[in-house]
Amino acid sequence: MIKLVILILLLFLSNISAAQDNETLDGKLKKAVTNENLTGAVWSTISDDIVTTGAIGLKNADTKEILEKNDRVLIGSVTKTLIATGILRLVSQGKLDIESPVYKILPNITFDNPWREDNPVTIRDLLNHTSGIEDSRFWQIFSTKSTSSTPLEYIFSKDPSVLKVRTLPGTRFSYSNMGYSFLGLIIEKTTQEPYETYLDKNLLVPLGMKNSTFQFTTQKGEHIDQHLAMGHFENGTTQENIPMFLRPAGQFTTTAKDMAQFAKFLMSEGTINGKLFIDKALLNQMGNPTSTESYKNGLKSGYQFGLSYRDRYGVVGKFHRGNTIGYRATFYLFPEQKKGFFISYNSDSETANYEKFNTIFINHLGINKPKKLKIKDSLPSNIKDFHGYYKMNPFRFEMFAYLDLLFNSIKVEQENNKLIVQSIQNETNSLLPIGSNLFRKEDRVKPSHVFYKNGSVPIISDGLVTYEKVNITYLALMWLSLILGLTGIFFILFRGFYLLFKKKLFKNKQIITFPFLSILGLLIPFPFLLNQSFLNLGDVTFANVLLAIVTGFLPIAMILGSKKIRRNRILTIDTVGILFVLQWTIILIYWSVIPFRLWA
């Protein structure tokens, strides 16, 4: 009897303690949502088999409706974790071979793959973002032309150039929304059903995710879902959900409770009601890369089967983040401790610190914090081979490859017993030696970077971004081209306005007339672009076509000016300005920057 009373008392006290903890968590989350100027969020935590859910803020800023914990939300790219799980289910059933070349399943899709004979793109490559294809194009993301039933094959048949394989398949990570759209198409070809229908029945129902769907849902119109929270932007402007071309990469409606149910399964033995659902070995590989160059050179971090290995805040876990128009989401697992959390915000803000919420959850769950690996007393003997400048390879978006070369290249140099990594856009990082060719950032507990050589080319990788050493002369020339080009543009503008004021701009022998007018013409599209929804950035609109025309005319105007230079046979300071801009436009044409066609 005494033991029973003590047991009841302990249970009572533990429930009080749990309630206080939940209140503390809820309070911290509410404060963070307010401080970061977010509209609202739904969340869930998992600790062993205990699931806690909650909601904060507004469901709709216009109507002031309160967000409830059972309301549905969108999760953007966290959808990829579910798509990957659906593929692993088909593999576990023997319906797919994870090493199967994609061309055997989709014979009508032809990759531009120089390594096809020995290294075709496989299902594994698509799952791991190691296919070598780029992420996406503007028209695939920012468009109102897509419908909820646009055939997935259209994504690749409209413009075959998106199928270019840029690196040896299987070797380097490069995030690709197109890759996961391929997986949706593979599910359709394998099951002979729309991937949404098949996965709703054969993945979500068995997992008990009763309030989730891969089908398109929105807040208004034909596919209305009254329980779907409205999306919002930074200023509180509401945005209803719209169809997307790359829907397998980011179209999923769910609840915080369902995502907790999903998390519990991923940390399980892979069985449902005692029956094998997904091979445990496949589940264990999620977030543990095994095929990339960086892994084979000793680095364990990276991405596999829909999850990333993540070393942040002094803890190590498996992770995926997502964002789609009006929403952001985070999904975090700590399988060894059977803990995790999910949060989806119905606010897509560029200024909010979303990382702050991860810290709150990790501290609340009491995630174990391993000791940082000890630093070695000396750097590797061949470290001087790795001093210098590096460029990304591959670039995530081919459209921005030129800008990435200039602004995302890095410099590596030695400072005492550590390496300093500098870039123009990102903060400077210190890498500390922890043995062999492995290094860790100061705030990490495990290896974060690996240095190795591909043939004779020095490589640096963190598992998610790979850098190749680049000749400093080449990089300097690219920067010089940019500086001279911009100098030429400012000079031509100055001279053009001066000559216009002096009423000499339109004289017959004036060489600067067309160059000046072409540069002024670059301003013409801006009023139309500002009045155009960003959702149409990838569509063929009046503003976008106008932008392509004025940028395309720029090199033509410089050539016309150059012809007048030859005709006049007089070298003036205006000549220098025109030639400066002309050489830069040639570089921009080479990098496919101009004509600037957002829909291409």
Salt bridges, closest charged atoms under 4 A:
ASP26 OD2 - LYS30 NZ 3.19
GLU36 OE2 - LYS356 NZ 2.60
GLU65 OE2 - LYS59 NZ 3.62
ASP71 OD1 - LYS59 NZ 3.57
ASP71 OD1 - HIS227 ND1 3.89
GLU99 OE2 - ARG124 NE 2.75
GLU134 OE2 - ARG137 NH2 2.89
ASP135 OD2 - ARG396 NE 2.48
GLU153 OE2 - LYS189 NZ 3.12
ASP159 OD2 - ARG137 NH1 3.12
GLU193 OE1 - LYS201 NZ 2.94
GLU196 OE2 - ARG247 NE 2.67
GLU222 OE1 - HIS223 NE2 3.95
ASP225 OD2 - ARG72 NE 2.70
GLU240 OE1 - LYS220 NZ 3.91
GLU293 OE1 - ARG172 NE 3.09
ASP348 OD1 - ARG328 NE 2.84
GLU350 OE2 - ARG328 NH2 3.34
GLU355 OE2 - ARG310 NH2 3.47
GLU355 OE2 - ARG321 NH2 3.10
ASP385 OD2 - LYS453 NZ 3.10
GLU398 OE2 - ARG166 NH1 2.81
GLU413 OE1 - LYS411 NZ 3.54
ASP443 OD1 - ARG444 NE 3.36
GLU468 OE2 - ARG172 NH1 2.88
ASP574 OD1 - ARG495 NE 2.66
